[in-house]
Each structure stands twice: as C-alpha cells, then as structure tokens.
Amino acid sequence: MTFTVHGLAVSRGIAIGRAVIVASSRIDVAHYFVKPEQVEAEIMRLRDARKAVVEEVHKVQKNLHELDPADAHPELSALLDVHLMLLQDEQLRSGVKTWIVDRHYNAEWALTTQLEVIARQFDEMEDPYLRERKADLEQVVERMLRVMRGAGSPVVEPRANPTRGASEALLDPTVDVPLVLIAHDLSPADMLQFKQSVFAGFVTDVGGKTSHTAIVARSMDIPAVVGARTASHLINQDDWVIIDGDQGVVVIDPSPVLLAEYGAKQRQGEVERERLSRLKNTPAVTLDGQRIELLANIEQPQDTAAALNAGAVGVGLFRTEFLFMGRSGKLPDEEEQFQAYRRAVEGMQGLPVTIRTVDVGADKPLDRAAVRSGEDHLNPSLGLRAIRWSLSEPAMFLVQLRAILRAAAFGPIHLLIPMLAHASEIRQTLALIDRAREQLSASGTEYGPVRLGAMIEVPAAALTIPMFLRHFDFLSIGTNDLIQYTLAIDRADEAVAHLYNPVHPAVLHLLASTIAQCRAQGKGVSVCGEMAGDVAMTRLLIGLGLRSFSMHPAQILAIKQQILRCDTSKLGAWAQSVLAAEDPAALMAD
C-alpha cells in the first residue's frame, strides 16, 4: 500500500530505488556500577575507544584526500575536523572520567551521561548552525559506543533480510539495482562511504536545514530528505521508495503510475542539472544588461574550492563561529584564527572574502553571566549574542580583529559585524577596530586594509539605516534573523514555525527600504540569508533593487539561471505592486 512520509527538503532532485535500512545510530547502553578496582580498566576502555575512533576519522580523511579533486568535498572535510575536535574536547573527556571515578559508572553509562550534560548546553544556543552541531557530538559518542560494543560503521550494517534484496545488492558491485539509504542519522564518515557506494539518495529521521547531512547532501547534489522522524521504522528493507528532494516527500511502495510520474521528473531533473552546469562561466547578467553579484556563504577555509567551482565571484559570508565551537571555553588564539582567515583569502585567488566576526550566543560567556545574575536565560535569542557578546569580551574581540586585519595583507577582506542595533555599539566596535590596528602597528606586525560592513538583522537596525550608512562601507541583510525578529517567531519552534513568512509585508518593507537607501547613497548591499538562495525570491529581490546575493555554493547556478531570465526594467513595477499588496505571496504565485 502506497503511503508518504514528510520531512525537510534539503537537497534537490528525485531518487528512486530499493530501501536499504541501516541500523539505528542509537545504541542501547547498559547501566551498572563498577567496583573500585575496575575504575582504571573502565577509563582505559574509553581511551581505547576514543583512539580507535580518531584513527577511523584519520583513515576517512586520508581516503578523502586521495579522491579525485572533483569528488573531494570541503564540507565533508570540515565536518570530519569537527569530529576530531570533539573527540579531544576536554569537557567530554574529563566529565566522563569524573562519572567513572566519583560515581563508579561503567564506561558506557558515564559517556552517555556526560553527553546529556553537554547536549543541554547546545540546546540553549540561539544560532541554528551551532545548535545542529549537537548531532556531531552525539555521533562522536555513538561511534565510541560502537567501538566498545565491537560494531562498525552503520552504513555497512544494513539489517539482515532472509531474501536477496537491496542489502545484498549493496555488496555486489555488478548489480545496478538503484538503492536508497534510510537511516536514523548519518555521520560525515558515513557520508563519504555513501558517496563511494551505489546509493542514489537518502532519508534520515533527524536533522535540519543546517545539519551536517543537509550540508553535505547539498554539496554533493544528492537527493535527500531529513527530519522525516520515524521513516527508518516505517520503511521496510527492500521497499521501493521515491525520494523527492524538491518537496521533502518520501513515497513508499509507489504505484506504477507514481513510479512513471516521478521517473519522468527524475529524467527532467538530470537534464536540468546538466544545463545548469554549463552556466558556471556565464556572467550573471539580466536580459537588460544589469550585472548581478553572486557570492558564496562558507563555514571553513576549505569551502573556497566549492565557491570557485560554482562560479562565485567572492565570499559574501565567512561564518567564523566554527573556529569557536566545541572548545569548552578555550577560544582560538590569534595565530590559529589568522591562519584560517589567510587560507580562506588565498583560496579565493584574489576575489574578496567577507569575514563576519563571531556570531555566537548562549555558550560559556552566557553561562558565566547566568552564574553572576543567578538567573536562567529564558530567551537567549534576545540575550547576549553576536556583537553584544564580542563587546562584553573585548580581549577576545581584539584577538579576532587583529587576526582578520593581518589576513587582509594577503588579499581583499571585507569585515562584517553582526547584530548591531545601537549607535553606542557602532562607536564601541569602530573604536576596537582602531585599537586593533594600533596594537598591530605598535608591534610592527603587517596588516592590510578592510572594508567595513554591518549586518541588518533586527528591525531597529533596518529602521535606522542612515545611521549605519554614515559609518559603514556596505550592509548585508541577514534575512533569517530579520524575519524572526520582525514577526516574533522562533523558527526552531515547531508550534509557530508555520508563521515564519519571508514575504510578510512588514519584512518586505524593511528589505525594500534598506536596499533603496543603500543604493541612493552608493553603498553596497547584499542579502546573505536563506532568501538569497531561494529561486522563488530571486525576481522579487532584483525588482526591489538588490544586485548582490550570497548563498551556499550549491545554490549559485540555479539562482544564476533565474537572473539570466530577468528583465529589471519590468520587475521594478511588479515588485512595487507586491510590496503594496496585503497578501504578497498571492501576487508572487501568479
């Protein structure tokens, strides 16, 4: 009987094949107390497990480096680095040891207990990207548990099936039966094996649009649906499955009519991807000759390869949060940051790189603040985050500013400040940038010039654009937060997520006003949120006057195709009618 499961559409395309159900990444853990004389042995078991997982990740990295450059995905390499960093995390290591020594927990129990302690800290983080990194921590712990249990990677552990089906076909390279992977979750290491296997697509129970599985799926251009909840339990081994990565739908046991329909869509998608690939070197110019700047969002220096491969003309957003996460309060020093920023600049081969200062919220600094105040953080999204945190930790901020200024000696850098809203914040930020320059000059350290920019993420900033234009060379609109704050919607809260509306009249008015004022003053303005990579929004943003988009590299060619079909002389009037409408979405659908 045909039925469907709905999840999040994170990577485009259609995949049709037999289901291979992998063992759940959740492992049952025994809970028991060990005797005092067994404590040292339990600690040694943990050390051995950690060492084995580190070696496993190193092996995967080695395999990754040996791949053909066309298949070497920087997102996957970056995520493997995250796993190595988490494996060495002092809070994880010392916490687990404490549970064994003080409470006499067995090693598995101690490991999962400490996981829960750290996971709660991730849950309190406002930034969705950092919050998703909890999944990486869970996978690191689960891999250690697998080692202690004597199990291997879940990708090569499909459930046993008494009949010859997808799981057996997986082991036979001569079989061309299309296979799709159904799992609770997938780690970066699993994803590399996935890339080298016969799978045509995948579905996971968990994950969000910024989860590692979504990131890697987009980079590999693999049809995928994540957050499908109980898919791995509802789908049986060897079921025929259709994965609609465009709509976030999984069809199980489809009828012949549905198979034919989706087969046609699949062939059409393959033709479309081939057509898009030919646009890489085509300038992003509208029908009436307006040049549009297409930039890439990156999280790691290695991501610059994907940006260049997609035809990006620069990096519009380098999220530096990655360098600060998973360190148990031990922040990266100036040299480490400088080397990372320098690699990104050199990787773009002379094209500009926009580096955003750390945009983090509820982590150690907030924990310290909570201890001082004696209060819990009931609403971290309105708390000490982004520039507010940086200004509260000027020593940390100066370290990052010096590192960015030093990297500017090796190529063009634009320095972007997140979540500014007050004149006092602007003054403090500019003063610290000047101080960083003075410190570098005093020490005789070489540094370069930077263009200064501010993110427009809160309504207070969008309503005071003239103040920002007096102090900054360019503005970048972070639509994800601007929408969230304008509509008072927590986009991570499933109860109200349906109210998160990019084309709400209030949001569009703030966007239009910001773009118009920047253009009137001759200042650069870009959009770096999800709207920039949404082909449904391209015409409207161009009609409102936007000429610079920044997005994930995998989205660039699809957006470029839309741009090539646009005529700005006609879109302006249409965009104004959308702006004046009570229901803008209805006009955009016409």
C-alpha positions, 0 to 999 in steps of 0.5 A: 500500500502506497503511503508518504512520509514528510520531512525537510527538503534539503537537497534537490532532485528525485531518487528512486530505488530499493530501501536499504535500512541501516541500523539505528545510530542509537545504541542501547547502553547498559547501566551498572556500577563498577567496583573500585578496582575496575575504575582504571580498566573502565577509563582505559576502555574509553581511551581505547575507544576514543583512539580507535575512533580518531584513527577511523576519522584519520583513515576517512580523511586520508581516503578523502584526500586521495579522491579525485579533486572533483569528488573531494568535498570541503564540507565533508572535510570540515565536518570530519575536523569537527569530529576530531575536535570533539573527540579531544574536547576536554569537557567530554573527556574529563566529565566522563572520567569524573562519572567513572571515578566519583560515581563508579559508572561503567564506561558506557553509562558515564559517556552517555551521561556526560553527553546529556550534560553537554547536549543541554548546553547546545540546546540553549544556543540561539544560532541554528548552525551551532545548535545542529552541531549537537548531532556531531557530538552525539555521533562522536559518542555513538561511534565510541559506543560502537567501538566498545560494543565491537560494531562498525560503521552503520552504513555497512550494517544494513539489517539482515533480510532472509531474501536477496534484496537491496542489502545484498545488492549493496555488496555486489558491485555488478548489480545496478539495482538503484538503492536508497539509504534510510537511516536514523542519522548519518555521520560525515564518515558515513557520508563519504562511504555513501558517496563511494557506494551505489546509493542514489539518495537518502532519508534520515529521521533527524536533522535540519536545514543546517545539519551536517547531512543537509550540508553535505547532501547539498554539496554533493547534489544528492537527493535527500530528505531529513527530519522525516522522524520515524521513516527508518521504522516505517520503511521496510528493507527492500521497499521501493521508495521515491525520494523527492528532494524538491518537496521533502516527500518520501513515497513508499511502495509507489504505484506504477503510475507514481513510479512513471510520474516521478521517473519522468521528473527524475529524467527532467531533473538530470537534464536540468542539472546538466544545463545548469552546469554549463552556466558556471562561466556565464556572467550573471547578467539580466536580459537588460544588461544589469550585472548581478553579484553572486557570492558564496556563504562558507563555514571553513577555509576549505569551502573556497574550492566549492565557491570557485567551482560554482562560479562565485565571484567572492565570499559574501559570508565567512561564518567564523563561529566554527573556529569557536565551537566545541572548545569548552571555553578555550577560544582560538588564539590569534595565530590559529584564527589568522591562519584560517582567515589567510587560507580562506583569502588565498583560496579565493585567488584574489576575489574578496572574502567577507569575514563576519566576526563571531556570531555566537550566543548562549555558550560559556560567556552566557553561562558565566553571566547566568552564574553572576545574575543567578538567573536562567536565560529564558530567551537567549535569542534576545540575550547576549549574542553576536556583537553584544557578546564580542563587546562584553569580551573585548580581549577576545574581540581584539584577538579576532580583529587583529587576526582578520586585519593581518589576513587582509595583507594577503588579499581583499577582506571585507569585515562584517559585524553582526547584530548591531542595533545601537549607535553606542555599539557602532562607536564601541566596535569602530573604536576596537577596530582602531585599537586593533590596528594600533596594537598591530602597528605598535608591534610592527606586525603587517596588516592590510586594509578592510572594508567595513560592513554591518549586518541588518538583522533586527528591525531597529537596525533596518529602521535606522539605516542612515545611521549605519550608512554614515559609518559603514562601507556596505550592509548585508541583510541577514534575512533569517534573523530579520524575519524572526525578529520582525514577526516574533517567531522562533523558527526552531519552534515547531508550534509557530514555525508555520508563521515564519513568512519571508514575504510578510509585508512588514519584512518586505518593507524593511528589505525594500527600504534598506536596499533603496537607501543603500543604493541612493547613497552608493553603498553596497548591499547584499542579502546573505540569508536563506532568501538569497538562495531561494529561486522563488525570491530571486525576481522579487529581490532584483525588482526591489533593487538588490544586485548582490546575493550570497548563498551556499555554493550549491545554490549559485547556478540555479539562482544564476539561471533565474537572473539570466531570465530577468528583465529589471526594467519590468520587475521594478513595477511588479515588485512595487505592486507586491510590496503594496499588496496585503497578501504578497505571496498571492501576487508572487504565485501568479 
